Amino acid sequence: MTLVLGIDSSTQSTKALLVDAETGEMQDERRAAHPEGTEVDPRAWLDAVDEAAGPFLERAEALAVGGQQHGMVLLDEHGDVVRNALLWNDTRSAPQAQALIEEMGGPEQCVGEIGSLMVASFTASKLRWVRDNEPDSAARARSVMLPHDYVSRHLAGGGDAFTDRGDASGTGYYSTRTETWVPELAERALGHALDLPRLPSTPQEVMARTPGGAAISAGTGDNMGAALGLSLGPGDVSVSIGTSGVCAMVTDVRPDDASGTVTGFADATGRFLPMTTTINASRILEAGRALLGVDHQELSRLALASEPGAGGVTLLPYFDGERTPNRPTARATLTGMSASTTREDVARAYVEGLLCSLADGIAALEDVTGTAAARIVLIGGGARSRAVQELAPAVFGREVEIAPSGEYVALGAARQAAWALAGTDEPPHWEITGSRTVGAEATPQVLATYRELKERTEGW
């Protein structure tokens, strides 16, 4: 049996899967926690990957790393960390993102070059924040990496950094139009030139080897890794409910959305992965659970005991600001309560608020690509909620496929590693068993009320 290693270096932890390269069947897994926060010492990720993946390295013939997108890892001339990494969910650089858009000539010019409208999540905006607020750190910086680049280089034992087009397309200094870095954009953001990671010539290229000789592929961003792990094809949409909420559609067409609602990322196979991303996702369910003083199972029971529309209660769930829509300073709004409002109604409003925000994400993908979703696949920790599973097809207005619980980013990284090992034109075909399709009577009035509240609170 040929084994490959897939690693997910996420916001919360490192997950490592040892997988049969031919069938995709998991043989073993390990994990290690990461520090909390939106600003983290990236060296903690190296300790975590050593703990989680280290015992597998001698058994794997190839490996790949899927990592949290956008995070800024700055290194000095000696390769040492300059400052803590700013992660994707750190929104302090929102003013800098707007300044960079203006310097590029406006939204249309920005999207025309990098494929997406710059927001605070993007690496370039974080570079500009460092330039503006920590000039000494900016002056010391000689290279910038993404989290998965930093971990991949560590597993290679050092050497030149490398990345892939998927994760690179979320930096703000990679062009999805020319499929190359635009070093001038990174230089403009920080104030001086930076060394950027090497890009592969093909998605399945072997970029380096471990000291033990295992092949290391380019790796990719977490959302691109999940698309690979789910074996998504053109028109398929994954809806991931984790720390963030992500709706992603595989397409052959380069997206172009100057409004910024849809980010036009590349994927890990040569296609594109337009995406809508919310900062608030599973934390909405956690907030509802904490507010009502119940566990997640009881939250689902309460929500399902209420009626569609939650008795007139509507939640706009922007607890920690929001990225889609781009409202970094917004806060949540709960409205429509009366003396007859019940705990069941409040629970329902929290679940419906989450699903409505994701429904808007799916609709935006369909509008920008001109393609109706071929299928919708629900994944992530929040997708395990019984209320989410039963109410999603009602709010979305169509059937939903519930994927079995799994570490799809790590599985996608393993599939990429197997692809690099095989050197074939397409990734290996791995079957995913255990999915189920659910349907429900559509409740368009719930989404209409949510959108009315969203429009009414714009600018708050």
Protein Blocks (a to p, Z undefined) as FASTA:
>chain_A
ZZdddddddfkbccdddddfknopafbdcdddddedjbdcfklmmmmmmmmmmmmmmmpc
bdcddddehiacdddfkopafbdcddfklcklmmmmmmmmmmnopjklmmmmnopacdfk
lmklmmmmmmmmmmmlmmmpmbdcdfklmmmmmmnopajddddfklmmmnopacfklopa
cfklmmmmnopacddddddfbfklcfbdcfkopacdebpafklmmmmmnopaehiacddd
dfbccdddddfbdcddfkomaccdddfeopacdddddfblklmmmmmmmmnopafklmmm
mmmmmcehilopacdfbfnopfbdcdfkbccddehiafklcfklmmmmmmmmmmmmmmmm
mmmmmmmnopacfbdcdedjklmpmklmmmmmmmnopacdddddddfklmmmmmmmmmmm
nopabdcddddehiacddddddfklmmmmmmmmmmmgoZZ
